[in-house]
Amino acid sequence: MSESSNGYACEAGAQDFTATAYRDSKGQRWVTVTGTCSCQTSGYKLKLALASPLLVPVPEELHVNLTEDEPNGPVLDVITPTEVESKFKISDEVERVVFRNRNFSVEIKKE
């Protein structure tokens, strides 16, 4: 199993993700980040997690990392669409989600 030139087995870009803000019944603001990446084989598990805080915070941005868990056992050697979704509590100032380890961002759709 080989990795792509950027070191990742699953290709991901801004065109593959959406971020939609909403408010819960308590008035707290959340964002659901959803995407489908193209992985080099079947069996990959993708996760979105908060990235470590910036030294100089940017209130308009939520920073996340997209991580890959390699498959266990036999896999199909075929490009496989792989979905990922996570929810994050955000402040009213947040306008975009920055995928820090992938070098792209997605604007948040307003609620």
N, C-alpha and C positions, 0 to 999 in steps of 0.2 A: 504494500500500500504506500503510495508516494504522496507527499504533500505538494501543494501548489508552490509557486515561486514566493508567495508571501508567508509561507510556513504553516498555512491552515489547510485542512482537508475539506472544509466546507466554504464555498464561495458565498460572500454576503456583501451587499451594498445597500445604499439608501433606497434604491428601487424595490428592494425585497421586504421593506418594513413599513408598518404604519404605527402611529402613536395617537391614541384618542383619549382625551381628558374627560372626566365626569366627576360629579359630586355624589357622595353617598348620602344616606338619610340623615347623617349628622352634620352635613355641610362640608365635610372634608374633601379636598380635591385629590383625585387619583389619576394615574395614566395607565392605560393598558397598551403594552408594546407587543405587537404581533409580527411575525415574519416567517418566511419560508426560504431556506437556504438550499443550495445545490451541493450535496456532499458527494465525495468521490466513490463511496460505496454505501450500501445499506447499513443500518445498525447504529449510526451515530446518534447521540443524544446531545441536544443543544440546551444551554442555560444562559439566562441573562441575570447578571448580578450587579449590584452597585459597585462602582469603581471607588478606589480610595479617594478621599477628599483632595481637592486642589489646594495648593499653598495659598493661592489668591482665589477665593470662591467667585463663581460667576452665577448670580442668582437666577439668570434666565435659562440655565442649562442643568439637566439631569445627566450625570455621567454614569454610564454602564459599561460592562465588558461582556462580550459574547464568547462563551467558552464551549469547547467540544469535548465530549467524553467518547473515547474510541469504542468501537463495537467489541463485544466479547463473542468469541466463537466464529463459526463460518459466516461469511457475508456474500452478498451478490456484488460482483464487480461491475456496477453500473451506476451512473450518476443518479442520485436519489434525492428528490425534494424532501426536506426535513423541516418540520414546523417547530417553532418556539414561541412561547407567550409568557409574559410576566406582568405583574401589576406592582406599581410603586406609588406610595403616598408622596405628593408633591405640594409645593407652595403655589400661591397664585401667580408668582412671578415667572415660573418655569414656562418656556415657550418651545424648547426643543430638547430632544434626547440625543446625546453625543455618545457614540459607540467608540470609546476611547482606544481600545486595542485594535480597532478596525479602521480608524481614521475616516469616519463619515458621521453625518448627523441627519436627523429626521425632525421636521417641524411637527409640533403637536397640534392635532385638530382640536378646535375649541368645542367645549361641551355645549 
